[in-house]
Amino acid sequence: MKRSALQRKTPLRNRAPMARKPLQKRRKAAQKASSDTRWRSERYLAFVRSLPCCACGGQAHSAHHVIGIWHASGMGLKAPDSLAMPVCDGPGGCHQAIHASPEMQARQPWWLIDTINRGLDHFTDEPIVGALADALEFIAAKEDAHG
């Protein structure tokens, strides 16, 4: 028994391309739709970088945002600037040690509290003071829940 070829119901290729927004416009729309409103302040980060390293007391070079605790950061998501602490950078510096050491990650709450208290002593303008006060409340609530 000989079989006949199947007949296509749709053509192999579309004669008119689909109407799509360019990829860049779609990405920008997705970024705008994001509900992430984490507090950012370059002025506060500059102040944090001026402090001594929270781990070793040496000259800090960067403002390290908290990692590994409280779900404050994640893949592609940086913690708010109010949860930043001063650390020294470079090979063998404290910044890399914090990323590599669970013991140093566990010390982050105390380093953050010290950094935030120094910021509260230094700044008097409402947006920064309000964000730092909120950060202290956040840390206290998370640490109380943690035990």
Accessible surface in RSA format (square Angstrom, percent):
REM  Atomic radii and reference values for relative SASA: ProtOr
REM  Chains: A
REM  Algorithm: Lee & Richards
REM  Probe-radius: 1.40
REM  Slices: 20
REM RES _ NUM      All-atoms   Total-Side   Main-Chain    Non-polar    All polar
REM                ABS   REL    ABS   REL    ABS   REL    ABS   REL    ABS   REL
RES MET A   1   219.87 113.9 133.64  88.4  86.23 205.3 115.97  98.6 103.90 137.7
RES LYS A   2   198.82  97.0 163.67 100.4  35.14  83.7 113.07 101.8  85.74  91.3
RES ARG A   3   204.90  86.0 177.73  90.6  27.17  64.7  64.50  88.1 140.40  85.1
RES SER A   4   103.55  87.5  76.03 101.5  27.52  63.4  52.68 112.2  50.87  71.3
RES ALA A   5    83.83  77.1  58.80  90.7  25.03  56.9  70.14  98.8  13.69  36.3
RES LEU A   6   175.18  97.6 150.56 107.7  24.62  61.9 152.42 107.0  22.76  61.2
RES GLN A   7   156.94  87.8 134.54  98.3  22.40  53.3  58.85 125.3  98.09  74.4
RES ARG A   8   161.83  67.9 125.90  64.2  35.93  85.6  49.38  67.5 112.45  68.2
RES LYS A   9   205.34 100.2 164.28 100.8  41.05  97.7 114.56 103.1  90.78  96.7
RES THR A  10    91.51  65.1  88.57  89.8   2.95   7.0  68.35  91.8  23.17  35.0
RES PRO A  11    97.63  71.2  73.85  67.3  23.79  86.5  84.90  70.1  12.73  79.1
RES LEU A  12   142.56  79.4 106.87  76.5  35.69  89.7 108.98  76.5  33.57  90.3
RES ARG A  13   194.11  81.5 187.44  95.6   6.67  15.9  69.57  95.1 124.54  75.5
RES ASN A  14   106.99  73.8  78.43  75.8  28.57  68.8  32.36  77.9  74.63  72.1
RES ARG A  15   220.48  92.6 184.23  93.9  36.25  86.3  76.34 104.3 144.14  87.4
RES ALA A  16    66.04  60.7  61.38  94.7   4.66  10.6  62.94  88.6   3.10   8.2
RES PRO A  17   124.49  90.7 100.94  92.0  23.56  85.6 109.08  90.1  15.41  95.8
RES MET A  18   127.01  65.8 101.61  67.2  25.40  60.5  67.89  57.7  59.12  78.3
RES ALA A  19   109.36 100.6  68.39 105.5  40.97  93.2  78.22 110.2  31.14  82.5
RES ARG A  20   161.64  67.9 125.86  64.2  35.78  85.2  44.90  61.4 116.74  70.8
RES LYS A  21   135.21  66.0 127.03  77.9   8.18  19.5  78.36  70.5  56.86  60.6
RES PRO A  22    80.71  58.8  68.65  62.6  12.06  43.8  80.70  66.6   0.00   0.0
RES LEU A  23    91.31  50.9  85.25  61.0   6.06  15.2  85.25  59.9   6.06  16.3
RES GLN A  24   133.48  74.6 131.51  96.1   1.97   4.7  35.30  75.1  98.18  74.5
RES LYS A  25   129.73  63.3 124.35  76.3   5.38  12.8  73.28  66.0  56.45  60.1
RES ARG A  26   103.92  43.6  96.63  49.3   7.29  17.4  47.61  65.1  56.31  34.1
RES ARG A  27   143.53  60.3 139.70  71.2   3.83   9.1  49.85  68.1  93.69  56.8
RES LYS A  28   128.36  62.6 127.48  78.2   0.88   2.1  71.70  64.5  56.66  60.4
RES ALA A  29    53.98  49.6  44.37  68.5   9.61  21.9  49.31  69.4   4.67  12.4
RES ALA A  30    66.92  61.5  49.95  77.1  16.97  38.6  57.69  81.2   9.24  24.5
RES GLN A  31   133.04  74.4 116.08  84.8  16.96  40.4  44.52  94.8  88.52  67.1
RES LYS A  32   173.73  84.8 141.90  87.1  31.83  75.8  94.23  84.8  79.50  84.7
RES ALA A  33    85.45  78.6  49.61  76.6  35.85  81.5  62.02  87.3  23.43  62.1
RES SER A  34    64.45  54.5  37.63  50.2  26.82  61.8  33.39  71.1  31.06  43.5
RES SER A  35   104.87  88.6  79.35 105.9  25.52  58.8  50.47 107.5  54.41  76.2
RES ASP A  36    69.78  48.9  39.52  39.3  30.25  71.5  24.02  56.5  45.76  45.6
RES THR A  37   126.86  90.2  94.77  96.1  32.09  76.5  73.83  99.2  53.04  80.2
RES ARG A  38    63.59  26.7  44.46  22.7  19.13  45.6  16.72  22.8  46.87  28.4
RES TRP A  39    60.92  24.4  52.00  25.2   8.92  21.0  49.17  26.2  11.75  19.1
RES ARG A  40   115.17  48.4  90.41  46.1  24.76  59.0  62.32  85.2  52.86  32.0
RES SER A  41    17.48  14.8   9.49  12.7   7.99  18.4  12.45  26.5   5.03   7.0
RES GLU A  42   115.49  66.3 105.17  79.6  10.32  24.6  68.73 132.9  46.75  38.2
RES ARG A  43   140.33  58.9 128.95  65.7  11.38  27.1  69.64  95.2  70.69  42.8
RES TYR A  44     0.00   0.0   0.00   0.0   0.00   0.0   0.00   0.0   0.00   0.0
RES LEU A  45    19.30  10.7  19.30  13.8   0.00   0.0  19.30  13.6   0.00   0.0
RES ALA A  46    51.56  47.4  43.30  66.8   8.26  18.8  44.87  63.2   6.69  17.7
RES PHE A  47    25.48  12.7  18.77  11.6   6.70  17.4  24.78  15.0   0.70   2.0
RES VAL A  48     0.00   0.0   0.00   0.0   0.00   0.0   0.00   0.0   0.00   0.0
RES ARG A  49    77.91  32.7  74.49  38.0   3.42   8.1  27.71  37.9  50.20  30.4
RES SER A  50    80.47  68.0  46.51  62.1  33.97  78.2  45.89  97.7  34.59  48.5
RES LEU A  51    19.49  10.9  18.56  13.3   0.94   2.4  19.12  13.4   0.37   1.0
RES PRO A  52    61.40  44.7  54.21  49.4   7.19  26.1  57.59  47.5   3.81  23.7
RES CYS A  53     4.63   3.5   0.00   0.0   4.63  10.9   0.00   0.0   4.63   5.0
RES CYS A  54    29.64  22.4   3.51   3.9  26.13  61.4  13.30  33.7  16.34  17.6
RES ALA A  55    36.86  33.9   2.94   4.5  33.91  77.1   3.60   5.1  33.26  88.1
RES CYS A  56    81.06  61.3  42.42  47.3  38.63  90.8  38.22  96.8  42.84  46.2
RES GLY A  57    50.69  62.5   0.00   N/A  50.69  62.5  26.64  73.1  24.05  53.9
RES GLY A  58    32.21  39.7   0.00   N/A  32.21  39.7  31.66  86.9   0.54   1.2
RES GLN A  59   120.91  67.6 105.77  77.3  15.14  36.0  48.44 103.1  72.47  55.0
RES ALA A  60     2.97   2.7   0.00   0.0   2.97   6.8   0.00   0.0   2.97   7.9
RES HIS A  61   108.55  59.3  85.83  59.7  22.72  58.1  69.87  72.0  38.67  45.0
RES SER A  62    19.08  16.1  18.95  25.3   0.14   0.3  19.08  40.6   0.00   0.0
RES ALA A  63    14.85  13.7   0.84   1.3  14.01  31.9   0.84   1.2  14.01  37.1
RES HIS A  64     4.36   2.4   3.11   2.2   1.25   3.2   1.89   2.0   2.47   2.9
RES HIS A  65    20.47  11.2  16.56  11.5   3.91  10.0  11.64  12.0   8.83  10.3
RES VAL A  66     0.63   0.4   0.19   0.2   0.43   1.0   0.19   0.2   0.43   1.2
RES ILE A  67    36.79  20.9  36.43  27.1   0.36   0.9  36.79  26.5   0.00   0.0
RES GLY A  68    64.48  79.5   0.00   N/A  64.48  79.5  31.17  85.5  33.31  74.6
RES ILE A  69    41.58  23.7  32.32  24.1   9.27  22.3  38.23  27.5   3.35   9.1
RES TRP A  70    32.81  13.2  12.23   5.9  20.58  48.3  17.31   9.2  15.50  25.1
RES HIS A  71   177.18  96.8 151.63 105.4  25.55  65.4 103.41 106.6  73.77  85.8
RES ALA A  72     7.20   6.6   1.80   2.8   5.40  12.3   7.11  10.0   0.09   0.2
RES SER A  73    31.02  26.2  12.53  16.7  18.48  42.6   7.36  15.7  23.66  33.1
RES GLY A  74    43.05  53.1   0.00   N/A  43.05  53.1  32.66  89.6  10.39  23.3
RES MET A  75   202.20 104.7 159.87 105.8  42.32 100.8 129.41 110.0  72.79  96.4
RES GLY A  76    86.07 106.1   0.00   N/A  86.07 106.1  44.66 122.5  41.42  92.8
RES LEU A  77    68.11  37.9  61.27  43.8   6.84  17.2  62.53  43.9   5.58  15.0
RES LYS A  78   117.65  57.4 106.51  65.4  11.13  26.5  59.88  53.9  57.76  61.5
RES ALA A  79     0.11   0.1   0.00   0.0   0.11   0.3   0.00   0.0   0.11   0.3
RES PRO A  80    24.68  18.0  24.68  22.5   0.00   0.0  24.68  20.4   0.00   0.0
RES ASP A  81     4.65   3.3   4.65   4.6   0.00   0.0   0.00   0.0   4.65   4.6
RES SER A  82     7.22   6.1   7.22   9.6   0.00   0.0   0.00   0.0   7.22  10.1
RES LEU A  83     4.73   2.6   4.73   3.4   0.00   0.0   4.73   3.3   0.00   0.0
RES ALA A  84     0.00   0.0   0.00   0.0   0.00   0.0   0.00   0.0   0.00   0.0
RES MET A  85     0.00   0.0   0.00   0.0   0.00   0.0   0.00   0.0   0.00   0.0
RES PRO A  86     3.33   2.4   3.33   3.0   0.00   0.0   3.33   2.7   0.00   0.0
RES VAL A  87     0.00   0.0   0.00   0.0   0.00   0.0   0.00   0.0   0.00   0.0
RES CYS A  88    18.54  14.0  18.54  20.7   0.00   0.0   8.46  21.4  10.08  10.9
RES ASP A  89    61.64  43.2  46.31  46.1  15.33  36.3  15.14  35.6  46.50  46.4
RES GLY A  90    33.11  40.8   0.00   N/A  33.11  40.8  28.99  79.6   4.12   9.2
RES PRO A  91   145.32 105.9 111.16 101.3  34.16 124.2 121.71 100.5  23.61 146.7
RES GLY A  92    85.20 105.1   0.00   N/A  85.20 105.1  42.67 117.1  42.54  95.3
RES GLY A  93     9.95  12.3   0.00   N/A   9.95  12.3   9.07  24.9   0.88   2.0
RES CYS A  94    16.93  12.8  15.79  17.6   1.14   2.7   0.95   2.4  15.98  17.2
RES HIS A  95    33.82  18.5  33.82  23.5   0.00   0.0  24.95  25.7   8.87  10.3
RES GLN A  96   106.47  59.5 104.45  76.3   2.02   4.8  36.93  78.6  69.54  52.7
RES ALA A  97    36.30  33.4  28.60  44.1   7.71  17.5  35.64  50.2   0.67   1.8
RES ILE A  98     0.00   0.0   0.00   0.0   0.00   0.0   0.00   0.0   0.00   0.0
RES HIS A  99    88.71  48.5  68.71  47.8  20.00  51.2  44.66  46.0  44.05  51.3
RES ALA A 100    84.65  77.8  51.33  79.2  33.32  75.8  60.73  85.5  23.92  63.4
RES SER A 101    24.20  20.5  21.93  29.3   2.28   5.2  19.38  41.3   4.83   6.8
RES PRO A 102    95.83  69.8  89.51  81.6   6.33  23.0  90.68  74.9   5.15  32.0
RES GLU A 103   115.27  66.2 107.54  81.4   7.74  18.4  58.03 112.3  57.24  46.7
RES MET A 104    27.55  14.3  27.55  18.2   0.00   0.0  15.84  13.5  11.71  15.5
RES GLN A 105    37.06  20.7  37.06  27.1   0.00   0.0   3.77   8.0  33.29  25.2
RES ALA A 106    58.21  53.5  47.51  73.3  10.70  24.3  54.33  76.5   3.88  10.3
RES ARG A 107   116.19  48.8 116.19  59.2   0.00   0.0  35.64  48.7  80.55  48.8
RES GLN A 108     0.00   0.0   0.00   0.0   0.00   0.0   0.00   0.0   0.00   0.0
RES PRO A 109     7.38   5.4   7.38   6.7   0.00   0.0   7.38   6.1   0.00   0.0
RES TRP A 110   158.60  63.6 152.87  74.0   5.74  13.5 124.16  66.2  34.44  55.9
RES TRP A 111    29.55  11.9  29.06  14.1   0.49   1.2  14.47   7.7  15.08  24.5
RES LEU A 112     0.00   0.0   0.00   0.0   0.00   0.0   0.00   0.0   0.00   0.0
RES ILE A 113    61.07  34.8  61.07  45.5   0.00   0.0  61.07  44.0   0.00   0.0
RES ASP A 114    68.22  47.8  65.27  65.0   2.95   7.0  22.28  52.4  45.94  45.8
RES THR A 115     2.07   1.5   1.89   1.9   0.18   0.4   0.18   0.2   1.89   2.9
RES ILE A 116     0.00   0.0   0.00   0.0   0.00   0.0   0.00   0.0   0.00   0.0
RES ASN A 117    63.94  44.1  63.04  60.9   0.90   2.2  21.64  52.1  42.30  40.9
RES ARG A 118    96.40  40.5  92.82  47.3   3.58   8.5  30.55  41.7  65.85  39.9
RES GLY A 119     0.00   0.0   0.00   N/A   0.00   0.0   0.00   0.0   0.00   0.0
RES LEU A 120    50.50  28.1  34.92  25.0  15.59  39.2  34.92  24.5  15.59  41.9
RES ASP A 121   129.71  90.9  95.03  94.6  34.69  82.0  33.01  77.7  96.71  96.4
RES HIS A 122   111.55  61.0  85.49  59.4  26.06  66.7  51.65  53.2  59.90  69.7
RES PHE A 123    12.17   6.1   6.14   3.8   6.02  15.7   8.15   4.9   4.02  11.5
RES THR A 124   131.02  93.2 101.18 102.6  29.84  71.1  73.48  98.7  57.54  87.0
RES ASP A 125    48.10  33.7  40.38  40.2   7.72  18.3  39.01  91.8   9.09   9.1
RES GLU A 126   126.78  72.8 120.23  91.0   6.55  15.6  65.59 126.9  61.18  50.0
RES PRO A 127    93.11  67.9  77.91  71.0  15.21  55.3  89.60  74.0   3.51  21.8
RES ILE A 128     7.79   4.4   7.79   5.8   0.00   0.0   7.79   5.6   0.00   0.0
RES VAL A 129    42.06  27.7  42.06  38.1   0.00   0.0  42.06  36.5   0.00   0.0
RES GLY A 130    20.33  25.1   0.00   N/A  20.33  25.1  20.22  55.5   0.11   0.3
RES ALA A 131    14.32  13.2   5.75   8.9   8.57  19.5  10.91  15.4   3.41   9.0
RES LEU A 132     0.00   0.0   0.00   0.0   0.00   0.0   0.00   0.0   0.00   0.0
RES ALA A 133    38.84  35.7  36.50  56.3   2.34   5.3  37.82  53.3   1.01   2.7
RES ASP A 134    92.38  64.7  87.03  86.6   5.35  12.6  26.77  63.0  65.62  65.4
RES ALA A 135     6.00   5.5   0.35   0.5   5.66  12.9   5.80   8.2   0.21   0.6
RES LEU A 136    44.29  24.7  40.67  29.1   3.62   9.1  41.17  28.9   3.12   8.4
RES GLU A 137   119.93  68.9 112.18  84.9   7.75  18.5  45.79  88.6  74.15  60.5
RES PHE A 138    69.42  34.7  62.82  38.9   6.60  17.2  68.88  41.8   0.54   1.5
RES ILE A 139     0.75   0.4   0.75   0.6   0.00   0.0   0.75   0.5   0.00   0.0
RES ALA A 140    52.18  48.0  45.19  69.7   6.99  15.9  51.94  73.1   0.24   0.6
RES ALA A 141    61.78  56.8  48.78  75.3  13.01  29.6  56.75  79.9   5.03  13.3
RES LYS A 142    75.80  37.0  73.22  44.9   2.58   6.2  23.43  21.1  52.38  55.8
RES GLU A 143    48.52  27.9  42.69  32.3   5.82  13.9  22.65  43.8  25.87  21.1
RES ASP A 144   118.19  82.8  92.94  92.5  25.25  59.7  32.16  75.7  86.02  85.8
RES ALA A 145    91.01  83.7  48.06  74.2  42.95  97.7  60.62  85.4  30.39  80.5
RES HIS A 146   149.23  81.6 120.13  83.5  29.10  74.4  88.68  91.4  60.55  70.5
RES GLY A 147    98.94 122.0   0.00   N/A  98.94 122.0  49.74 136.5  49.20 110.2
END  Absolute sums over single chains surface
CHAIN  1 A    10642.7       8349.0       2293.7       6072.2       4570.5
END  Absolute sums over all chains
TOTAL         10642.7       8349.0       2293.7       6072.2       4570.5
